Amino acid sequence: MKIAYAGAPEFSVAPLKKLTESGFKIAAVITQPDKPVGRRAVLTPTPLKSFAQSAGIPVFTFARIRDEVPAVKSIGADCMVTCAYGQILTQEILSAFPTGVYNIHASLLPRWRGASPVQHAIAAGDERTGITVMRTDVGLDTGDMLLQEEIPISSADTAGSLSEKLSLLGGECIARALALVEKGQATFTPQRDTDATLCKKIRKEDCLVDFSLPAKQVSDFIRAMNPSPLAFSYLNGKLVNLWFAEASETAAAAAAGEVFRADKTGIYVRTGENGVKITELQEEGGKRLRAADFVNGRKISVGDVFGRSRA
């Protein structure tokens, strides 16, 4: 069985690597065009393209795959696997693969259909998440499920650390799923649409922290936005990115967002219920710092308030 593999970010690399190690024939990789990165706008390939080229796999870069039906058919693949590809597949594209198109999705579908399932699972306080391998249809993550595997979400997990775990798990799952397809042993379970939840792409403006919420919700939200696009607030007229925080069961009497303790152990901020301990943060235009270094630099003190605007 010849496979076309479509993806782009680092998350999509481990599953492709697992498929190659498991002996599957990868006919081609499909990914996004190179994009300008950094202040110098250097054209940079996607992580998936870089890996594919190092592995000697042919690469197609389509700005809009829906406009490239003849090129897709020319690959001659029996099936396609998608993983964080980021483009909508039309019925014409789906029909180009006689054995089907299969998606590696980073949630326990039908929960968290959409573009940001890892971030939303952490922010919602979910205790478990996982990988679903589904047969793709023209809907948004609505296809029948072939295989599903769970993992716990740790209180120390960020979107970055959880994505790494799920990427590796995705590789294990897709290898098992395609082995079932090859043997003719694949069985599919329809999703229950009534149980579905949706998650959109997260923008920077969506990441402003609301310290009036309970401590756990605030800390979950901060971890969910790490490493990108990063939760933020305003302090002394400057935007401050917040990298990591833990919920604290006790807090001094203070207004929501007010700093009630700041020392080498962390920066303690009052929330709507109890407080959070911020341990890593980054002032606008500055470096990512441990809370102790932020305090030692006299960038913050007790009584300062994290707010929702620069004023």
Secondary structure, 3 states (H helix, E strand, C coil): CEEEEEECCHHHHHHHHHHHHCCCEEEEEEECCCEEECCCCEEECCHHHHHHHHCCCCEEECCCHHHCHHHHHHCCCCEEEEECCCCCCCHHHHCCCCCEEEEEECCCCCCCEECCHHHHHHHCCCCEEEEEEEECCCCCCCCCEEEEEEEECCCCCCHHHHHHHHHHHHHHHHHHHHHHHHHCCCCCECCCHHHCCEECCCCHHHHECCCCCEHHHHHHHHHHCCCCCCEEEEECCEEEEEEEEEEECCCCCCCCCEEEEEECCEEEEECCECEEEEEEEEECCCCEEEHHHHHHCCCCCCCCECECCCC
